[in-house]
Amino acid sequence: METTDKTKVKGGEFLIKDTTFQDVFIPEEFDEEQQMIAQTCRDFLNTEVYPNLDRIDKLEEGLMPSLLTKAGELGILGVSIPENYGGFGKNFNTSMLVADVIGAGHSFAVALSAHTGIGTLPILYYGNEEQKAKYIPKLGSGEWKAAYCLTEPNSGSDANSGKTKAVLTEDGKHYVINGQKMWITNGGFADIFIVFAKIEDDKNLTAFIVEREFGGITMNPEEHKMGIKGSSTRQVFFNDCKVPAENMLSERQNGFKIAVNILNIGRIKLAAAAIGASKSVISTAINYANERVQFERQISKYGAIRYKLAEMASKVYAVESANYRAGQNIDDAFAELVAGGMEESKAKLKSTEQFAVECAILKVWGSEALDYVVDEGVQIYGGMGFSADAPMDRAYRDARINRIFEGTNEINRLLTVDMMLKRAMKGELDLMTPATAVAAELMSIPDFAEPDESLFAAEKKIIKNLKKATLMVAGSAVQKLMISLSKEQEILMNIADMAGYVYIAESALLRTEKLVSLKGEEACEGQLNLMRIYFVEAVDAVQKAGKEALWAFAEGDEQRMMLVGLRRFTKMEPFNVKAARQQVAQQLIAANKYFY
Protein backbone atom coordinates (compact mmCIF):
# COMPACT_ATOMS: atom_id res chain seq x y z
CA MET A 1 0.00 0.00 0.00
CA GLU A 2 1.18 3.48 -0.81
CA THR A 3 0.89 6.71 1.11
CA THR A 4 -1.50 9.25 -0.36
CA ASP A 5 -0.69 12.71 -1.58
CA LYS A 6 -2.94 14.90 0.56
CA THR A 7 -4.51 16.75 -2.35
CA LYS A 8 -4.84 13.67 -4.52
CA VAL A 9 -6.75 11.29 -2.27
CA LYS A 10 -9.95 10.06 -3.93
CA GLY A 11 -13.20 9.00 -2.37
CA GLY A 12 -13.24 5.31 -1.44
CA GLU A 13 -9.45 5.01 -1.63
CA PHE A 14 -9.19 4.54 2.13
CA LEU A 15 -9.69 0.83 1.49
CA ILE A 16 -6.66 0.47 -0.76
CA LYS A 17 -4.26 3.19 0.36
CA ASP A 18 -2.60 4.21 3.59
CA THR A 19 -3.18 7.69 5.00
CA THR A 20 -0.69 9.40 7.30
CA PHE A 21 -1.82 11.40 10.31
CA GLN A 22 -0.17 14.53 8.87
CA ASP A 23 -2.73 14.45 6.06
CA VAL A 24 -5.87 14.54 8.20
CA PHE A 25 -7.60 17.42 9.93
CA ILE A 26 -8.71 16.90 13.52
CA PRO A 27 -11.26 19.03 15.42
CA GLU A 28 -8.59 20.08 17.91
CA GLU A 29 -7.05 22.13 15.07
CA PHE A 30 -9.92 24.58 14.58
CA ASP A 31 -8.54 28.12 14.79
CA GLU A 32 -9.72 30.99 16.98
CA GLU A 33 -12.18 32.37 14.42
CA GLN A 34 -13.76 28.97 13.89
CA GLN A 35 -14.00 28.47 17.65
CA MET A 36 -15.75 31.86 17.91
CA ILE A 37 -18.30 30.79 15.29
CA ALA A 38 -18.89 27.58 17.28
CA GLN A 39 -19.31 29.60 20.49
CA THR A 40 -21.84 31.89 18.79
CA CYS A 41 -23.83 28.76 17.93
CA ARG A 42 -23.61 27.43 21.51
CA ASP A 43 -24.69 30.78 22.92
CA PHE A 44 -27.64 30.85 20.52
CA LEU A 45 -28.79 27.40 21.67
CA ASN A 46 -28.42 28.39 25.33
CA THR A 47 -30.29 31.68 25.04
CA GLU A 48 -32.84 31.13 22.26
CA VAL A 49 -33.45 27.39 21.84
CA TYR A 50 -33.08 25.45 25.11
CA PRO A 51 -35.34 27.77 27.17
CA ASN A 52 -38.05 27.37 24.52
CA LEU A 53 -37.94 23.65 23.70
CA ASP A 54 -41.50 22.99 24.89
CA ARG A 55 -42.83 25.99 22.94
CA ILE A 56 -40.94 24.81 19.86
CA ASP A 57 -42.34 21.29 20.17
CA LYS A 58 -45.87 22.70 20.37
CA LEU A 59 -45.27 24.37 16.99
CA GLU A 60 -46.10 27.78 18.42
CA GLU A 61 -47.10 29.99 15.50
CA GLY A 62 -44.18 32.05 14.20
CA LEU A 63 -41.62 30.80 16.74
CA MET A 64 -39.41 28.65 14.51
CA PRO A 65 -39.20 31.17 11.65
CA SER A 66 -38.37 33.90 14.19
CA LEU A 67 -35.52 31.74 15.52
CA LEU A 68 -34.19 31.25 11.98
CA THR A 69 -34.39 35.02 11.46
CA LYS A 70 -32.35 35.61 14.63
CA ALA A 71 -29.82 32.96 13.56
CA GLY A 72 -29.56 34.74 10.21
CA GLU A 73 -28.89 38.08 11.92
CA LEU A 74 -25.97 36.45 13.77
CA GLY A 75 -24.57 35.06 10.51
CA ILE A 76 -25.20 31.42 11.46
CA LEU A 77 -27.18 30.76 8.25
CA GLY A 78 -24.51 32.26 6.02
CA VAL A 79 -21.32 30.56 7.20
CA SER A 80 -20.70 28.73 3.90
CA ILE A 81 -22.33 31.33 1.61
CA PRO A 82 -19.76 33.36 -0.40
CA GLU A 83 -19.02 36.88 0.80
CA ASN A 84 -20.33 38.44 -2.42
CA TYR A 85 -23.79 37.12 -1.48
CA GLY A 86 -23.57 38.40 2.10
CA GLY A 87 -22.15 35.28 3.77
CA PHE A 88 -18.89 34.48 5.56
CA GLY A 89 -17.45 32.31 2.76
CA LYS A 90 -15.99 29.75 5.16
CA ASN A 91 -14.74 26.32 4.13
CA PHE A 92 -16.62 23.04 4.29
CA ASN A 93 -15.20 21.93 7.64
CA THR A 94 -16.34 25.20 9.25
CA SER A 95 -19.88 24.50 8.06
CA MET A 96 -19.45 20.99 9.50
CA LEU A 97 -18.53 22.56 12.85
CA VAL A 98 -21.72 24.64 12.79
CA ALA A 99 -23.77 21.51 12.00
CA ASP A 100 -22.00 19.72 14.86
CA VAL A 101 -22.76 22.37 17.49
CA ILE A 102 -26.31 23.13 16.31
CA GLY A 103 -26.97 19.37 16.15
CA ALA A 104 -27.71 19.48 19.89
CA GLY A 105 -30.64 21.82 19.17
CA HIS A 106 -33.38 19.19 18.63
CA SER A 107 -36.09 20.40 16.20
CA PHE A 108 -34.31 23.70 15.62
CA ALA A 109 -31.32 21.79 14.26
CA VAL A 110 -33.59 20.11 11.70
CA ALA A 111 -35.14 23.41 10.59
CA LEU A 112 -31.74 25.08 10.26
CA SER A 113 -30.23 22.11 8.44
CA ALA A 114 -33.10 21.96 5.92
CA HIS A 115 -32.88 25.70 5.31
CA THR A 116 -29.11 26.03 4.95
CA GLY A 117 -28.61 22.68 3.21
CA ILE A 118 -31.23 21.22 0.91
CA GLY A 119 -33.15 24.53 0.81
CA THR A 120 -30.30 26.90 -0.08
CA LEU A 121 -27.50 24.87 -1.65
CA PRO A 122 -29.34 23.80 -4.83
CA ILE A 123 -29.61 27.49 -5.79
CA LEU A 124 -26.08 28.30 -4.65
CA TYR A 125 -24.52 25.39 -6.56
CA TYR A 126 -26.84 25.02 -9.56
CA GLY A 127 -28.45 28.45 -9.97
CA ASN A 128 -27.44 30.92 -12.66
CA GLU A 129 -26.06 34.31 -11.68
CA GLU A 130 -29.49 36.00 -11.71
CA GLN A 131 -31.02 33.30 -9.52
CA LYS A 132 -28.16 33.40 -7.02
CA ALA A 133 -28.22 37.21 -6.83
CA LYS A 134 -31.98 37.21 -6.23
CA TYR A 135 -32.30 34.44 -3.67
CA ILE A 136 -29.02 33.68 -1.86
CA PRO A 137 -28.59 36.97 0.09
CA LYS A 138 -32.12 36.74 1.51
CA LEU A 139 -31.73 33.04 2.34
CA GLY A 140 -28.37 33.72 3.99
CA SER A 141 -29.77 36.56 6.09
CA GLY A 142 -32.83 34.56 7.12
CA GLU A 143 -35.25 37.05 5.55
CA TRP A 144 -36.53 34.18 3.39
CA LYS A 145 -36.86 30.59 4.64
CA ALA A 146 -36.39 27.58 2.38
CA ALA A 147 -37.82 24.08 1.97
CA TYR A 148 -37.08 21.17 -0.36
CA CYS A 149 -39.89 19.31 -2.12
CA LEU A 150 -38.69 15.93 -3.41
CA THR A 151 -40.53 13.10 -1.62
CA GLU A 152 -44.01 12.06 -2.77
CA PRO A 153 -46.47 9.51 -1.34
CA ASN A 154 -45.26 6.86 -3.80
CA SER A 155 -41.65 7.98 -4.28
CA GLY A 156 -39.43 7.95 -1.23
CA SER A 157 -36.09 6.15 -1.67
CA ASP A 158 -36.98 5.85 -5.39
CA ALA A 159 -37.07 9.64 -5.76
CA ASN A 160 -36.86 9.71 -9.55
CA SER A 161 -40.25 7.99 -9.84
CA GLY A 162 -42.09 11.16 -8.73
CA LYS A 163 -45.35 12.02 -10.48
CA THR A 164 -45.43 15.81 -10.05
CA LYS A 165 -45.75 17.41 -13.49
CA ALA A 166 -44.55 20.72 -14.97
CA VAL A 167 -46.19 21.85 -18.22
CA LEU A 168 -44.89 24.77 -20.28
CA THR A 169 -47.53 27.37 -21.15
CA GLU A 170 -48.22 28.11 -24.81
CA ASP A 171 -46.41 31.43 -24.64
CA GLY A 172 -43.35 29.65 -23.16
CA LYS A 173 -43.18 32.06 -20.21
CA HIS A 174 -44.27 29.78 -17.37
CA TYR A 175 -44.29 26.19 -16.18
CA VAL A 176 -47.52 25.12 -14.52
CA ILE A 177 -46.78 22.64 -11.72
CA ASN A 178 -49.29 20.12 -10.41
CA GLY A 179 -48.56 17.45 -7.84
CA GLN A 180 -48.25 16.43 -4.21
CA LYS A 181 -45.17 16.39 -1.99
CA MET A 182 -44.92 15.01 1.53
CA TRP A 183 -42.64 15.15 4.60
CA ILE A 184 -41.64 18.69 3.62
CA THR A 185 -39.48 20.15 6.41
CA ASN A 186 -40.11 23.89 6.97
CA GLY A 187 -43.16 23.53 4.70
CA GLY A 188 -45.43 25.47 7.05
CA PHE A 189 -43.47 28.72 6.85
CA ALA A 190 -41.08 28.49 3.87
CA ASP A 191 -40.98 31.37 1.38
CA ILE A 192 -38.95 29.42 -1.19
CA PHE A 193 -39.45 25.81 -2.29
CA ILE A 194 -37.02 23.74 -4.34
CA VAL A 195 -39.53 21.62 -6.27
CA PHE A 196 -38.79 18.54 -8.37
CA ALA A 197 -41.18 17.70 -11.23
CA LYS A 198 -41.20 15.93 -14.60
CA ILE A 199 -41.76 17.73 -17.89
CA GLU A 200 -43.81 15.78 -20.43
CA ASP A 201 -42.52 12.20 -20.62
CA ASP A 202 -39.03 12.96 -19.36
CA LYS A 203 -37.21 10.10 -17.68
CA ASN A 204 -35.58 12.35 -15.09
CA LEU A 205 -36.80 15.10 -12.79
CA THR A 206 -36.30 18.81 -13.37
CA ALA A 207 -35.84 21.26 -10.48
CA PHE A 208 -37.60 24.61 -10.05
CA ILE A 209 -37.31 27.53 -7.62
CA VAL A 210 -40.87 28.21 -6.48
CA GLU A 211 -41.90 31.20 -4.38
CA ARG A 212 -44.87 30.84 -2.06
CA GLU A 213 -46.14 34.10 -3.53
CA PHE A 214 -46.57 32.48 -6.95
CA GLY A 215 -49.86 31.02 -5.65
CA GLY A 216 -51.42 27.63 -6.30
CA ILE A 217 -49.78 26.18 -3.17
CA THR A 218 -51.89 24.59 -0.44
CA MET A 219 -50.97 22.42 2.52
CA ASN A 220 -52.29 19.76 4.83
CA PRO A 221 -52.10 20.42 8.60
CA GLU A 222 -48.81 19.77 10.40
CA GLU A 223 -47.87 16.08 10.63
CA HIS A 224 -47.95 14.44 14.08
CA LYS A 225 -44.55 12.82 14.46
CA MET A 226 -42.77 10.52 16.91
CA GLY A 227 -39.98 13.06 17.40
CA ILE A 228 -38.66 16.41 16.12
CA LYS A 229 -42.17 17.63 16.92
CA GLY A 230 -41.10 21.27 16.63
CA SER A 231 -40.00 20.82 13.02
CA SER A 232 -42.71 21.97 10.61
CA THR A 233 -43.56 18.98 8.41
CA ARG A 234 -46.35 19.35 5.88
CA GLN A 235 -47.79 17.79 2.78
CA VAL A 236 -47.59 20.42 0.05
CA PHE A 237 -49.94 20.51 -2.93
CA PHE A 238 -49.21 22.35 -6.17
CA ASN A 239 -52.44 23.19 -7.99
CA ASP A 240 -51.77 24.98 -11.29
CA CYS A 241 -48.82 26.75 -9.65
CA LYS A 242 -47.40 29.14 -12.29
CA VAL A 243 -43.62 29.34 -12.13
CA PRO A 244 -41.67 31.69 -14.43
CA ALA A 245 -39.69 29.69 -17.00
CA GLU A 246 -36.50 31.41 -15.84
CA ASN A 247 -36.99 29.74 -12.43
CA MET A 248 -35.99 26.36 -13.81
CA LEU A 249 -32.92 25.38 -11.78
CA SER A 250 -30.02 24.20 -13.94
CA GLU A 251 -31.05 22.25 -17.05
CA ARG A 252 -34.06 20.19 -17.94
CA GLN A 253 -33.85 16.65 -16.50
CA ASN A 254 -30.95 17.64 -14.23
CA GLY A 255 -33.15 17.49 -11.14
CA PHE A 256 -32.27 13.97 -10.10
CA LYS A 257 -28.55 14.79 -10.28
CA ILE A 258 -29.18 17.89 -8.14
CA ALA A 259 -31.10 15.79 -5.60
CA VAL A 260 -28.35 13.15 -5.39
CA ASN A 261 -25.48 15.62 -5.06
CA ILE A 262 -27.24 17.78 -2.47
CA LEU A 263 -28.01 14.63 -0.49
CA ASN A 264 -24.28 13.82 -0.36
CA ILE A 265 -23.76 17.08 1.51
CA GLY A 266 -26.83 16.44 3.65
CA ARG A 267 -25.51 13.03 4.67
CA ILE A 268 -22.16 14.18 6.02
CA LYS A 269 -23.76 17.23 7.69
CA LEU A 270 -26.30 14.90 9.33
CA ALA A 271 -23.39 12.86 10.70
CA ALA A 272 -21.88 16.04 12.18
CA ALA A 273 -25.23 17.03 13.71
CA ALA A 274 -25.73 13.54 15.15
CA ILE A 275 -22.34 13.70 16.85
CA GLY A 276 -23.12 17.15 18.26
CA ALA A 277 -26.37 15.80 19.67
CA SER A 278 -24.52 12.74 21.05
CA LYS A 279 -21.99 14.87 22.93
CA SER A 280 -24.81 16.85 24.53
CA VAL A 281 -26.64 13.67 25.59
CA ILE A 282 -23.45 12.16 27.07
CA SER A 283 -22.87 15.32 29.11
CA THR A 284 -26.47 15.22 30.37
CA ALA A 285 -26.09 11.53 31.30
CA ILE A 286 -22.83 12.21 33.16
CA ASN A 287 -24.46 15.07 35.11
CA TYR A 288 -27.28 12.77 36.17
CA ALA A 289 -24.97 9.87 37.05
CA ASN A 290 -22.95 12.21 39.28
CA GLU A 291 -26.11 13.46 41.04
CA ARG A 292 -28.15 10.27 41.34
CA VAL A 293 -27.44 8.32 44.55
CA GLN A 294 -28.40 4.66 45.00
CA PHE A 295 -27.19 2.33 47.78
CA GLU A 296 -25.52 5.41 49.31
CA ARG A 297 -23.25 5.95 46.30
CA GLN A 298 -23.45 8.11 43.19
CA ILE A 299 -24.37 5.80 40.33
CA SER A 300 -21.34 7.13 38.42
CA LYS A 301 -19.22 5.02 40.80
CA TYR A 302 -20.68 1.75 39.48
CA GLY A 303 -18.90 -0.25 36.79
CA ALA A 304 -22.04 -0.88 34.73
CA ILE A 305 -22.71 2.87 34.40
CA ARG A 306 -19.06 3.59 33.62
CA TYR A 307 -19.15 0.92 30.90
CA LYS A 308 -22.03 2.79 29.25
CA LEU A 309 -20.35 6.20 29.44
CA ALA A 310 -17.10 4.91 27.94
CA GLU A 311 -18.82 3.01 25.11
CA MET A 312 -20.90 6.07 24.24
CA ALA A 313 -17.81 8.26 24.22
CA SER A 314 -15.78 5.79 22.16
CA LYS A 315 -18.34 5.73 19.32
CA VAL A 316 -18.65 9.52 19.32
CA TYR A 317 -14.88 10.08 19.33
CA ALA A 318 -14.39 7.68 16.41
CA VAL A 319 -17.18 9.04 14.19
CA GLU A 320 -16.23 12.66 14.94
CA SER A 321 -12.67 11.83 13.84
CA ALA A 322 -14.01 10.52 10.52
CA ASN A 323 -16.36 13.49 10.03
CA TYR A 324 -13.59 16.08 10.01
CA ARG A 325 -11.21 13.82 8.10
CA ALA A 326 -13.75 13.60 5.27
CA GLY A 327 -14.59 17.30 5.58
CA GLN A 328 -10.93 18.17 5.03
CA ASN A 329 -10.74 15.79 2.07
CA ILE A 330 -13.66 17.70 0.53
CA ASP A 331 -11.96 21.04 1.24
CA ASP A 332 -8.69 19.83 -0.29
CA ALA A 333 -10.43 18.47 -3.38
CA PHE A 334 -12.30 21.78 -3.78
CA ALA A 335 -9.05 23.78 -3.58
CA GLU A 336 -7.41 21.55 -6.15
CA LEU A 337 -10.34 21.79 -8.57
CA VAL A 338 -10.47 25.60 -8.28
CA ALA A 339 -6.71 25.78 -8.79
CA GLY A 340 -7.26 23.74 -11.96
CA GLY A 341 -9.65 26.37 -13.30
CA MET A 342 -13.04 24.98 -12.31
CA GLU A 343 -15.82 27.40 -11.35
CA GLU A 344 -16.25 27.51 -7.56
CA SER A 345 -19.89 26.34 -7.43
CA LYS A 346 -19.10 23.38 -9.68
CA ALA A 347 -15.98 22.59 -7.65
CA LYS A 348 -18.05 22.55 -4.44
CA LEU A 349 -20.33 19.92 -5.93
CA LYS A 350 -17.58 17.89 -7.55
CA SER A 351 -15.50 17.77 -4.36
CA THR A 352 -18.43 16.46 -2.31
CA GLU A 353 -19.48 14.05 -5.04
CA GLN A 354 -15.94 12.65 -5.04
CA PHE A 355 -16.37 11.65 -1.38
CA ALA A 356 -19.95 10.37 -1.68
CA VAL A 357 -18.79 6.96 -0.38
CA GLU A 358 -17.50 8.51 2.83
CA CYS A 359 -20.63 10.70 3.15
CA ALA A 360 -22.82 7.59 2.99
CA ILE A 361 -20.71 5.75 5.58
CA LEU A 362 -20.74 8.74 7.93
CA LYS A 363 -24.51 9.17 7.67
CA VAL A 364 -24.97 5.57 8.81
CA TRP A 365 -22.35 5.57 11.56
CA GLY A 366 -23.30 9.02 12.87
CA SER A 367 -27.01 8.27 13.13
CA GLU A 368 -26.41 4.84 14.68
CA ALA A 369 -23.93 6.26 17.20
CA LEU A 370 -26.57 8.79 18.25
CA ASP A 371 -29.21 6.08 18.56
CA TYR A 372 -26.88 4.05 20.78
CA VAL A 373 -26.08 7.11 22.90
CA VAL A 374 -29.70 8.17 23.48
CA ASP A 375 -30.73 4.61 24.26
CA GLU A 376 -28.03 4.27 26.90
CA GLY A 377 -28.84 7.79 28.09
CA VAL A 378 -32.38 6.65 28.88
CA GLN A 379 -30.96 3.59 30.66
CA ILE A 380 -28.62 5.66 32.83
CA TYR A 381 -31.61 7.79 33.89
CA GLY A 382 -33.50 4.59 34.75
CA GLY A 383 -37.18 5.23 35.49
CA MET A 384 -36.67 8.97 35.02
CA GLY A 385 -35.41 8.23 31.52
CA PHE A 386 -38.93 7.11 30.63
CA SER A 387 -40.50 10.27 32.00
CA ALA A 388 -41.62 12.89 29.50
CA ASP A 389 -40.52 15.50 32.07
CA ALA A 390 -36.84 14.42 31.93
CA PRO A 391 -34.49 15.38 29.06
CA MET A 392 -33.87 11.89 27.65
CA ASP A 393 -37.45 11.59 26.40
CA ARG A 394 -37.01 14.31 23.77
CA ALA A 395 -33.47 13.19 22.90
CA TYR A 396 -34.59 9.59 22.38
CA ARG A 397 -37.55 10.44 20.16
CA ASP A 398 -35.75 13.12 18.16
CA ALA A 399 -32.83 10.83 17.35
CA ARG A 400 -34.84 8.14 15.60
CA ILE A 401 -35.53 10.03 12.36
CA ASN A 402 -31.83 10.28 11.53
CA ARG A 403 -31.66 6.67 10.33
CA ILE A 404 -34.39 7.51 7.80
CA PHE A 405 -33.50 11.09 6.76
CA GLU A 406 -31.20 11.65 3.76
CA GLY A 407 -31.74 8.13 2.49
CA THR A 408 -32.37 5.27 4.92
CA ASN A 409 -29.34 3.61 6.46
CA GLU A 410 -30.11 0.49 4.43
CA ILE A 411 -30.04 2.53 1.20
CA ASN A 412 -26.79 4.20 2.28
CA ARG A 413 -25.15 0.85 3.05
CA LEU A 414 -26.12 -0.44 -0.39
CA LEU A 415 -24.93 2.81 -1.98
CA THR A 416 -21.53 2.55 -0.25
CA VAL A 417 -20.71 -0.71 -2.00
CA ASP A 418 -22.49 0.18 -5.24
CA MET A 419 -20.53 3.43 -5.64
CA MET A 420 -17.20 1.75 -4.92
CA LEU A 421 -17.85 -1.07 -7.41
CA LYS A 422 -19.02 1.36 -10.10
CA ARG A 423 -15.87 3.43 -9.64
CA ALA A 424 -13.80 0.26 -9.90
CA MET A 425 -15.56 -0.68 -13.14
CA LYS A 426 -14.83 2.81 -14.56
CA GLY A 427 -11.16 2.44 -13.65
CA GLU A 428 -11.34 5.25 -11.09
CA LEU A 429 -10.68 2.94 -8.14
CA ASP A 430 -8.40 -0.08 -8.45
CA LEU A 431 -9.99 -2.54 -6.06
CA MET A 432 -9.20 -5.73 -7.95
CA THR A 433 -5.38 -5.50 -7.85
CA PRO A 434 -5.20 -5.37 -4.02
CA ALA A 435 -8.09 -7.89 -3.76
CA THR A 436 -6.15 -10.29 -5.99
CA ALA A 437 -3.03 -9.73 -3.88
CA VAL A 438 -4.99 -10.62 -0.75
CA ALA A 439 -6.28 -13.79 -2.40
CA ALA A 440 -2.67 -14.76 -3.22
CA GLU A 441 -1.63 -13.98 0.36
CA LEU A 442 -4.14 -16.54 1.64
CA MET A 443 -2.09 -19.24 -0.05
CA SER A 444 1.16 -18.04 1.50
CA ILE A 445 2.74 -18.72 4.88
CA PRO A 446 1.84 -16.05 7.47
CA ASP A 447 4.50 -13.43 8.17
CA PHE A 448 6.37 -14.13 11.42
CA ALA A 449 8.52 -10.99 11.36
CA GLU A 450 9.86 -9.45 14.55
CA PRO A 451 7.05 -7.55 16.30
CA ASP A 452 7.10 -3.76 15.97
CA GLU A 453 7.04 -2.24 19.45
CA SER A 454 6.29 1.36 18.38
CA LEU A 455 3.26 3.08 19.90
CA PHE A 456 0.70 2.60 17.11
CA ALA A 457 2.20 -0.45 15.39
CA ALA A 458 -0.47 -2.86 16.64
CA GLU A 459 -3.34 -0.62 15.55
CA LYS A 460 -1.78 0.03 12.14
CA LYS A 461 -1.42 -3.69 11.59
CA ILE A 462 -5.05 -4.23 12.59
CA ILE A 463 -6.24 -1.60 10.10
CA LYS A 464 -4.11 -3.11 7.35
CA ASN A 465 -5.59 -6.54 8.07
CA LEU A 466 -9.18 -5.29 8.30
CA LYS A 467 -8.73 -3.74 4.86
CA LYS A 468 -7.48 -7.09 3.58
CA ALA A 469 -10.48 -8.86 5.11
CA THR A 470 -12.86 -6.44 3.41
CA LEU A 471 -11.12 -6.71 0.05
CA MET A 472 -11.06 -10.51 0.31
CA VAL A 473 -14.80 -10.77 0.95
CA ALA A 474 -15.78 -8.05 -1.54
CA GLY A 475 -13.49 -9.35 -4.28
CA SER A 476 -14.68 -12.92 -3.84
CA ALA A 477 -18.35 -11.83 -3.81
CA VAL A 478 -17.89 -9.92 -7.08
CA GLN A 479 -16.18 -12.89 -8.76
CA LYS A 480 -18.61 -15.46 -7.43
CA LEU A 481 -21.92 -13.64 -7.81
CA MET A 482 -21.11 -11.18 -10.61
CA ILE A 483 -24.30 -9.52 -11.93
CA SER A 484 -26.52 -11.15 -9.29
CA LEU A 485 -24.53 -9.42 -6.48
CA SER A 486 -26.66 -6.28 -6.96
CA LYS A 487 -29.69 -8.29 -5.77
CA GLU A 488 -27.92 -9.76 -2.72
CA GLN A 489 -28.69 -6.93 -0.33
CA GLU A 490 -27.69 -8.76 2.84
CA ILE A 491 -24.25 -9.59 1.45
CA LEU A 492 -23.83 -6.02 0.19
CA MET A 493 -24.72 -4.70 3.65
CA ASN A 494 -22.20 -7.10 5.21
CA ILE A 495 -19.51 -5.66 2.94
CA ALA A 496 -20.66 -2.09 3.67
CA ASP A 497 -20.35 -2.77 7.41
CA MET A 498 -16.82 -4.07 6.94
CA ALA A 499 -15.78 -1.04 4.87
CA GLY A 500 -17.49 1.39 7.24
CA TYR A 501 -15.81 0.01 10.34
CA VAL A 502 -12.44 0.19 8.56
CA TYR A 503 -12.97 3.86 7.72
CA ILE A 504 -14.20 4.93 11.15
CA ALA A 505 -11.56 2.95 13.08
CA GLU A 506 -8.73 4.21 10.87
CA SER A 507 -9.98 7.78 11.36
CA ALA A 508 -9.92 7.35 15.14
CA LEU A 509 -6.36 6.04 14.88
CA LEU A 510 -5.18 8.93 12.69
CA ARG A 511 -6.72 11.53 15.00
CA THR A 512 -5.15 9.93 18.06
CA GLU A 513 -1.76 9.62 16.39
CA LYS A 514 -1.87 13.30 15.42
CA LEU A 515 -2.91 14.32 18.94
CA VAL A 516 -0.04 12.36 20.47
CA SER A 517 2.38 14.03 18.04
CA LEU A 518 1.09 17.44 19.22
CA LYS A 519 0.61 16.85 22.96
CA GLY A 520 2.55 13.74 23.91
CA GLU A 521 1.38 10.28 24.94
CA GLU A 522 0.69 11.05 28.59
CA ALA A 523 -1.67 13.94 27.81
CA CYS A 524 -3.64 11.72 25.41
CA GLU A 525 -4.29 8.72 27.65
CA GLY A 526 -8.05 9.14 27.34
CA GLN A 527 -7.98 9.43 23.55
CA LEU A 528 -5.71 6.40 23.26
CA ASN A 529 -8.18 4.38 25.29
CA LEU A 530 -11.19 5.68 23.34
CA MET A 531 -9.52 4.64 20.10
CA ARG A 532 -8.58 1.19 21.41
CA ILE A 533 -12.07 0.57 22.83
CA TYR A 534 -13.44 1.30 19.37
CA PHE A 535 -10.92 -1.07 17.78
CA VAL A 536 -12.31 -3.93 19.86
CA GLU A 537 -15.78 -3.19 18.48
CA ALA A 538 -14.51 -2.77 14.90
CA VAL A 539 -12.52 -6.02 14.82
CA ASP A 540 -15.45 -8.03 16.18
CA ALA A 541 -17.91 -6.38 13.79
CA VAL A 542 -15.72 -6.93 10.71
CA GLN A 543 -15.27 -10.58 11.63
CA LYS A 544 -19.01 -11.09 12.14
CA ALA A 545 -19.99 -9.34 8.89
CA GLY A 546 -17.30 -11.17 6.90
CA LYS A 547 -18.28 -14.54 8.32
CA GLU A 548 -21.96 -14.02 7.49
CA ALA A 549 -21.13 -12.98 3.93
CA LEU A 550 -18.79 -15.95 3.34
CA TRP A 551 -21.33 -18.38 4.77
CA ALA A 552 -23.87 -16.95 2.30
CA PHE A 553 -22.00 -17.22 -1.00
CA ALA A 554 -18.86 -19.36 -0.60
CA GLU A 555 -18.73 -23.12 -0.08
CA GLY A 556 -16.41 -26.09 0.28
CA ASP A 557 -12.63 -25.64 0.34
CA GLU A 558 -12.90 -22.07 -0.91
CA GLN A 559 -15.13 -21.14 2.02
CA ARG A 560 -12.86 -22.90 4.54
CA MET A 561 -9.77 -21.13 3.16
CA MET A 562 -11.39 -17.70 3.29
CA LEU A 563 -12.74 -18.28 6.80
CA VAL A 564 -9.19 -19.12 7.89
CA GLY A 565 -8.06 -15.91 6.16
CA LEU A 566 -10.78 -13.93 7.90
CA ARG A 567 -9.65 -15.23 11.29
CA ARG A 568 -6.07 -14.32 10.40
CA PHE A 569 -7.09 -10.80 9.34
CA THR A 570 -9.25 -10.16 12.41
CA LYS A 571 -6.76 -11.21 15.06
CA MET A 572 -6.18 -8.79 17.91
CA GLU A 573 -3.79 -9.14 20.80
CA PRO A 574 -5.49 -9.32 24.21
CA PHE A 575 -6.42 -5.85 25.45
CA ASN A 576 -7.91 -5.04 28.84
CA VAL A 577 -10.88 -3.12 27.48
CA LYS A 578 -12.50 -3.01 30.94
CA ALA A 579 -9.57 -1.05 32.36
CA ALA A 580 -9.62 1.30 29.35
CA ARG A 581 -13.33 1.96 29.81
CA GLN A 582 -12.88 2.65 33.52
CA GLN A 583 -10.11 5.18 32.82
CA VAL A 584 -12.20 6.98 30.18
CA ALA A 585 -15.28 7.00 32.41
CA GLN A 586 -13.30 8.40 35.36
CA GLN A 587 -12.09 11.31 33.19
CA LEU A 588 -15.63 12.02 31.98
CA ILE A 589 -17.07 11.83 35.49
CA ALA A 590 -14.38 14.14 36.88
CA ALA A 591 -15.05 16.68 34.11
CA ASN A 592 -18.84 16.21 34.53
CA LYS A 593 -19.21 16.45 30.73
CA TYR A 594 -18.05 15.04 27.40
CA PHE A 595 -14.86 16.94 26.64
CA TYR A 596 -12.72 14.90 24.20
Number of C-alpha atoms within 10 A of each C-alpha: 10 8 12 16 11 16 17 11 20 19 25 25 19 18 23 21 17 16 20 14 19 12 18 20 22 23 15 11 10 15 9 9 10 17 16 12 20 22 14 18 22 18 12 19 22 13 10 14 23 15 11 13 18 14 14 24 19 12 16 11 12 11 15 24 22 13 19 22 21 18 22 22 15 17 21 27 27 28 23 23 24 19 13 11 20 17 21 17 16 15 20 23 25 22 24 22 25 27 29 27 25 27 28 24 26 27 23 26 23 23 27 28 23 22 26 25 22 25 27 28 23 24 24 22 20 20 22 15 10 10 17 18 15 11 18 24 20 17 26 29 23 26 16 21 26 26 26 26 24 26 22 22 12 13 15 16 14 11 19 21 18 22 19 20 22 25 18 17 13 8 6 10 13 19 23 20 27 19 19 22 25 22 20 24 25 26 27 22 19 20 17 23 23 23 24 33 27 23 19 10 7 12 12 19 28 26 29 29 24 25 19 15 10 11 14 16 20 16 15 13 12 17 15 12 13 13 19 24 22 24 28 27 23 22 22 21 19 20 15 17 23 23 23 18 16 15 18 23 26 19 12 15 19 16 26 20 15 23 21 16 20 22 23 24 24 24 26 29 29 30 32 32 30 31 31 24 28 31 25 19 26 27 21 18 31 27 17 18 23 16 13 15 13 10 6 7 12 14 21 27 16 13 14 12 19 25 19 21 29 26 22 26 28 27 28 29 24 30 28 26 24 31 30 24 25 24 29 22 27 29 20 18 25 26 18 16 19 15 12 10 9 15 11 16 17 15 23 23 21 18 22 27 20 20 23 27 23 29 28 31 29 27 32 26 26 31 29 21 24 30 23 18 30 28 19 23 29 22 17 24 21 11 10 15 22 15 14 10 10 14 18 25 19 23 26 23 18 22 24 18 16 24 21 15 15 23 24 17 21 17 16 24 26 23 20 25 24 17 16 21 21 12 16 15 13 10 10 15 19 16 21 19 13 19 22 14 13 22 21 10 14 16 11 9 7 10 7 6 6 6 8 10 8 7 11 14 11 15 17 15 15 22 24 19 21 29 27 24 30 29 26 25 28 27 20 21 22 15 10 13 14 10 10 10 17 14 10 15 14 17 24 23 22 26 26 26 26 26 26 25 27 25 25 27 27 29 28 28 27 26 28 28 22 19 20 18 13 11 10 12 16 9 12 18 16 22 24 22 21 29 26 23 25 24 26 15 15 25 22 15 17 27 21 16 20 27 18 15 20 23 13 14 16 19 12 7 9 12 16 14 15 23 20 12 22 25 14 15 23 22 15 16 7 7 11 10 17 13 13 20 24 21 18 25 27 17 17 24 21 11 13 18 18 23 11 17
